[in-house]
């Protein structure tokens, strides 16, 4: 399976980047490792996962003011579109050995989940509704001011 495809680079406000996770494989199987600052580049304060998603579901549809996240396709796959207010990129994550870092001030949309897929998310902060941009127009206005 392909780890990812990148259609357009992203990164004027804050970059998004693929991360190759440390993997150990033998006859028993494979273990993929994500370790706080070494893998994510930030202390991990919150971990959550998306699962049991219904067909056609999309998630995300927001940006964060300060939160940093790492997305991992723990099982199956999904597509994530990122937008920094200037450029967009699309990634297909479908192997647990590759993760995607998404920094603050990057709009994200997740879609095309495979049946039974699980998206694992590592986050730099605890949940804080005040950190969210829920309206794309508000995000665009502020992201372009910062450029």
C-alpha beads as a LAMMPS data file, in Angstrom:
LAMMPS data file: protein, C-alpha beads

147 atoms
146 bonds

1 atom types
1 bond types

-500.0 500.0 xlo xhi
-500.0 500.0 ylo yhi
-500.0 500.0 zlo zhi

Masses

1 110.0

Atoms # bond

1 1 1 0.000 0.000 0.000
2 1 1 1.203 3.502 -0.736
3 1 1 1.910 5.530 2.365
4 1 1 0.780 8.826 0.971
5 1 1 0.366 10.956 -2.079
6 1 1 1.020 14.663 -2.032
7 1 1 -0.622 16.757 -4.728
8 1 1 0.517 20.232 -3.666
9 1 1 2.997 21.321 -1.000
10 1 1 1.647 23.153 2.013
11 1 1 3.342 25.413 4.450
12 1 1 3.333 29.203 4.417
13 1 1 1.606 29.570 7.792
14 1 1 2.631 26.300 9.470
15 1 1 3.841 23.209 7.648
16 1 1 2.335 19.799 7.347
17 1 1 4.746 16.949 6.877
18 1 1 4.862 13.202 6.613
19 1 1 6.620 11.288 9.375
20 1 1 8.053 7.802 8.944
21 1 1 7.356 5.981 12.185
22 1 1 9.929 3.654 13.683
23 1 1 8.911 0.079 12.851
24 1 1 10.076 -3.305 14.086
25 1 1 8.969 -6.364 12.149
26 1 1 9.539 -10.065 12.642
27 1 1 7.661 -13.329 12.066
28 1 1 5.131 -12.368 14.775
29 1 1 4.115 -9.109 13.105
30 1 1 5.009 -5.459 13.192
31 1 1 5.087 -2.724 15.821
32 1 1 4.994 0.952 14.802
33 1 1 6.275 3.417 17.397
34 1 1 5.338 7.059 18.035
35 1 1 7.197 8.811 20.846
36 1 1 6.278 12.305 22.044
37 1 1 8.914 14.877 21.071
38 1 1 10.955 12.429 18.969
39 1 1 8.098 11.557 16.640
40 1 1 5.554 14.327 17.009
41 1 1 7.871 17.218 17.794
42 1 1 5.731 18.181 20.790
43 1 1 4.736 16.734 24.175
44 1 1 1.636 14.583 23.634
45 1 1 -1.116 15.713 25.998
46 1 1 -4.108 13.979 24.419
47 1 1 -4.660 10.841 22.332
48 1 1 -7.935 9.937 20.657
49 1 1 -9.102 7.825 17.761
50 1 1 -11.890 7.866 15.205
51 1 1 -13.552 4.496 14.582
52 1 1 -16.869 2.861 13.678
53 1 1 -17.362 5.577 11.071
54 1 1 -20.390 5.303 8.824
55 1 1 -19.965 5.170 5.049
56 1 1 -19.405 8.605 3.530
57 1 1 -18.504 10.220 6.855
58 1 1 -16.152 13.173 6.909
59 1 1 -14.454 14.543 10.018
60 1 1 -12.427 17.608 10.826
61 1 1 -13.741 20.624 8.960
62 1 1 -11.876 23.000 11.262
63 1 1 -8.499 24.491 12.164
64 1 1 -6.757 25.142 15.459
65 1 1 -5.122 28.322 16.686
66 1 1 -2.347 26.581 18.681
67 1 1 -2.938 22.817 18.680
68 1 1 -0.505 20.546 16.854
69 1 1 -1.602 17.061 15.791
70 1 1 -0.201 13.883 14.300
71 1 1 -2.616 11.662 12.350
72 1 1 -1.999 7.924 11.938
73 1 1 -4.013 5.368 9.975
74 1 1 -3.891 2.708 12.696
75 1 1 -6.105 0.439 10.578
76 1 1 -7.385 0.922 7.047
77 1 1 -6.998 4.333 5.529
78 1 1 -8.373 7.814 5.008
79 1 1 -7.725 10.978 3.035
80 1 1 -6.782 14.231 4.744
81 1 1 -6.904 17.575 2.982
82 1 1 -4.952 20.426 4.552
83 1 1 -5.144 24.131 3.759
84 1 1 -2.970 26.868 5.268
85 1 1 -4.991 29.694 3.717
86 1 1 -2.602 29.967 0.753
87 1 1 -1.989 26.430 -0.480
88 1 1 -3.733 23.086 -0.190
89 1 1 -2.488 19.508 -0.140
90 1 1 -4.126 16.106 -0.021
91 1 1 -2.651 13.011 1.601
92 1 1 -3.867 9.430 1.599
93 1 1 -2.770 7.668 4.777
94 1 1 -3.236 3.915 4.573
95 1 1 -0.368 2.351 6.471
96 1 1 0.385 2.579 10.208
97 1 1 4.068 3.207 9.426
98 1 1 3.457 6.729 8.134
99 1 1 1.967 9.644 10.056
100 1 1 1.041 13.199 9.109
101 1 1 1.952 16.198 11.261
102 1 1 -0.512 19.109 11.015
103 1 1 0.487 22.322 12.763
104 1 1 -1.593 25.200 14.045
105 1 1 -3.458 27.444 11.615
106 1 1 -4.013 24.637 9.113
107 1 1 -7.570 23.728 8.100
108 1 1 -8.108 19.973 7.913
109 1 1 -10.790 17.739 6.393
110 1 1 -10.721 13.954 6.748
111 1 1 -12.727 11.750 4.382
112 1 1 -12.818 8.501 2.411
113 1 1 -12.391 6.250 5.443
114 1 1 -12.083 2.572 4.595
115 1 1 -14.684 0.317 6.264
116 1 1 -13.422 -0.591 9.722
117 1 1 -10.738 2.080 9.519
118 1 1 -9.230 3.661 12.622
119 1 1 -7.609 7.108 12.668
120 1 1 -5.350 7.666 15.685
121 1 1 -4.630 11.299 16.630
122 1 1 -1.862 12.588 18.911
123 1 1 -2.468 16.140 20.156
124 1 1 -0.260 18.745 21.810
125 1 1 -2.983 20.103 24.128
126 1 1 -6.099 18.992 25.918
127 1 1 -9.447 19.777 24.297
128 1 1 -10.202 23.515 24.264
129 1 1 -13.161 24.781 22.233
130 1 1 -11.649 28.299 22.213
131 1 1 -8.728 26.933 20.136
132 1 1 -11.000 25.980 17.211
133 1 1 -11.831 27.801 14.004
134 1 1 -15.193 26.329 13.021
135 1 1 -15.878 28.797 10.180
136 1 1 -13.574 28.634 7.168
137 1 1 -13.984 32.354 6.422
138 1 1 -12.764 33.289 9.928
139 1 1 -9.791 30.966 9.515
140 1 1 -8.912 32.451 6.107
141 1 1 -9.083 36.003 7.422
142 1 1 -6.750 35.268 10.341
143 1 1 -4.363 32.977 8.446
144 1 1 -3.839 35.598 5.748
145 1 1 -3.157 38.276 8.360
146 1 1 -0.341 36.128 9.751
147 1 1 1.304 35.512 6.377

Bonds

1 1 1 2
2 1 2 3
3 1 3 4
4 1 4 5
5 1 5 6
6 1 6 7
7 1 7 8
8 1 8 9
9 1 9 10
10 1 10 11
11 1 11 12
12 1 12 13
13 1 13 14
14 1 14 15
15 1 15 16
16 1 16 17
17 1 17 18
18 1 18 19
19 1 19 20
20 1 20 21
21 1 21 22
22 1 22 23
23 1 23 24
24 1 24 25
25 1 25 26
26 1 26 27
27 1 27 28
28 1 28 29
29 1 29 30
30 1 30 31
31 1 31 32
32 1 32 33
33 1 33 34
34 1 34 35
35 1 35 36
36 1 36 37
37 1 37 38
38 1 38 39
39 1 39 40
40 1 40 41
41 1 41 42
42 1 42 43
43 1 43 44
44 1 44 45
45 1 45 46
46 1 46 47
47 1 47 48
48 1 48 49
49 1 49 50
50 1 50 51
51 1 51 52
52 1 52 53
53 1 53 54
54 1 54 55
55 1 55 56
56 1 56 57
57 1 57 58
58 1 58 59
59 1 59 60
60 1 60 61
61 1 61 62
62 1 62 63
63 1 63 64
64 1 64 65
65 1 65 66
66 1 66 67
67 1 67 68
68 1 68 69
69 1 69 70
70 1 70 71
71 1 71 72
72 1 72 73
73 1 73 74
74 1 74 75
75 1 75 76
76 1 76 77
77 1 77 78
78 1 78 79
79 1 79 80
80 1 80 81
81 1 81 82
82 1 82 83
83 1 83 84
84 1 84 85
85 1 85 86
86 1 86 87
87 1 87 88
88 1 88 89
89 1 89 90
90 1 90 91
91 1 91 92
92 1 92 93
93 1 93 94
94 1 94 95
95 1 95 96
96 1 96 97
97 1 97 98
98 1 98 99
99 1 99 100
100 1 100 101
101 1 101 102
102 1 102 103
103 1 103 104
104 1 104 105
105 1 105 106
106 1 106 107
107 1 107 108
108 1 108 109
109 1 109 110
110 1 110 111
111 1 111 112
112 1 112 113
113 1 113 114
114 1 114 115
115 1 115 116
116 1 116 117
117 1 117 118
118 1 118 119
119 1 119 120
120 1 120 121
121 1 121 122
122 1 122 123
123 1 123 124
124 1 124 125
125 1 125 126
126 1 126 127
127 1 127 128
128 1 128 129
129 1 129 130
130 1 130 131
131 1 131 132
132 1 132 133
133 1 133 134
134 1 134 135
135 1 135 136
136 1 136 137
137 1 137 138
138 1 138 139
139 1 139 140
140 1 140 141
141 1 141 142
142 1 142 143
143 1 143 144
144 1 144 145
145 1 145 146
146 1 146 147
